[in-house]
């Protein structure tokens, strides 16, 4: 992995070292998983569910994103999705939706970084 990509991911709250450990140092696999993350539709479906007031669907989508970001050691996003899932699990759609102002810019930043791979 080139230094620029490593630093960009790190600056976006990803623990690249931990992610590489999780995939036993296989950079090719890690890059492939990043591309799958970027192509995943759960984020758009989360936004739709939040805008339509579908708390259960929003919870399911946020929970899936929490798992993906955790597996990829995207620590900053993982923490935000963790908070969001707890609000949504408790039925607090408003608080869950309010976190999107923090989640979306970081999510888009990572997707932009991944698009350079």
C-alpha positions in Angstrom: 0.0 0.0 0.0 1.4 3.3 -0.9 2.2 5.9 1.8 -0.4 8.4 0.5 -3.3 6.0 0.8 -2.1 4.8 4.2 -1.9 8.3 5.5 -5.2 9.4 4.0 -7.0 6.4 5.6 -5.3 7.1 8.9 -6.2 10.7 8.8 -9.9 9.7 8.2 -9.9 7.7 11.4 -8.9 4.2 10.2 -6.4 2.1 12.1 -4.7 0.7 9.0 -2.3 -1.4 11.0 -5.1 -3.1 12.9 -7.0 -3.6 9.7 -4.0 -5.3 8.1 -3.5 -7.5 11.1 -7.2 -8.6 10.8 -6.5 -9.7 7.3 -3.2 -11.3 8.2 -1.2 -8.7 6.4 -2.9 -9.3 3.0 -3.0 -5.8 1.5 -4.7 -7.0 -1.6 -7.6 -8.4 0.5 -7.8 -5.2 2.5 -8.0 -3.1 -0.6 -10.7 -5.4 -2.0 -12.7 -5.1 1.2 -12.4 -1.3 1.1 -13.8 -1.3 -2.5 -16.7 -3.6 -1.3 -17.3 -1.1 1.5 -17.4 1.8 -0.9 -19.8 0.0 -3.3 -22.1 -1.2 -0.5 -25.7 0.2 -0.5 -26.4 0.2 3.2 -25.4 3.9 3.6 -27.9 5.1 1.0 -30.5 2.8 2.5 -29.8 4.2 6.0 -30.4 7.7 4.8 -33.6 6.8 3.1 -34.9 4.9 6.2 -34.0 7.9 8.4 -35.8 10.3 6.1 -38.9 8.1 5.9 -39.0 7.6 9.7 -38.4 3.8 9.4 -36.6 3.3 12.7 -36.2 -0.5 12.5 -34.8 -0.4 9.0 -32.5 2.5 9.9 -31.3 0.4 12.9 -30.6 -2.6 10.7 -28.6 -0.5 8.1 -26.7 1.3 10.8 -25.9 -1.9 12.5 -24.6 -3.4 9.3 -22.4 -0.3 8.7 -21.1 -0.6 12.3 -20.0 -4.1 11.6 -18.3 -3.3 8.4 -16.5 -0.3 9.8 -15.4 -2.3 12.8 -14.1 -5.1 10.6 -12.1 -2.6 8.5 -10.8 -0.8 11.7 -12.5 2.5 10.6 -12.5 3.5 14.2 -14.0 7.0 13.9 -16.9 5.8 11.8 -17.3 2.7 13.9 -17.8 4.8 17.1 -20.3 7.0 15.3 -22.3 4.1 14.0 -22.1 2.5 17.5 -23.7 5.6 19.0 -26.3 5.7 16.3 -27.3 2.1 16.6 -27.9 2.6 20.3 -30.2 5.5 19.7 -32.1 3.6 17.0 -32.2 0.4 19.1 -34.0 2.5 21.8 -36.4 3.9 19.2 -34.8 7.4 19.2 -35.0 8.2 15.5 -34.3 11.9 16.0 -31.0 11.4 17.9 -30.0 8.7 15.5 -30.7 10.9 12.5 -28.9 13.9 14.1 -25.6 11.9 14.1 -25.7 11.9 10.3 -24.2 15.4 10.3 -21.0 13.8 11.7 -21.3 10.5 10.0 -21.9 11.5 6.4 -18.9 13.8 5.9 -16.5 11.2 7.3 -18.2 8.4 5.3 -17.9 10.4 2.1 -14.3 11.2 2.9 -13.4 7.5 3.1 -15.4 6.7 0.0 -13.4 9.4 -1.9 -10.2 8.0 -0.6 -11.2 4.5 -1.6 -12.2 5.7 -5.1 -8.5 6.4 -5.8 -7.5 2.8 -5.4 
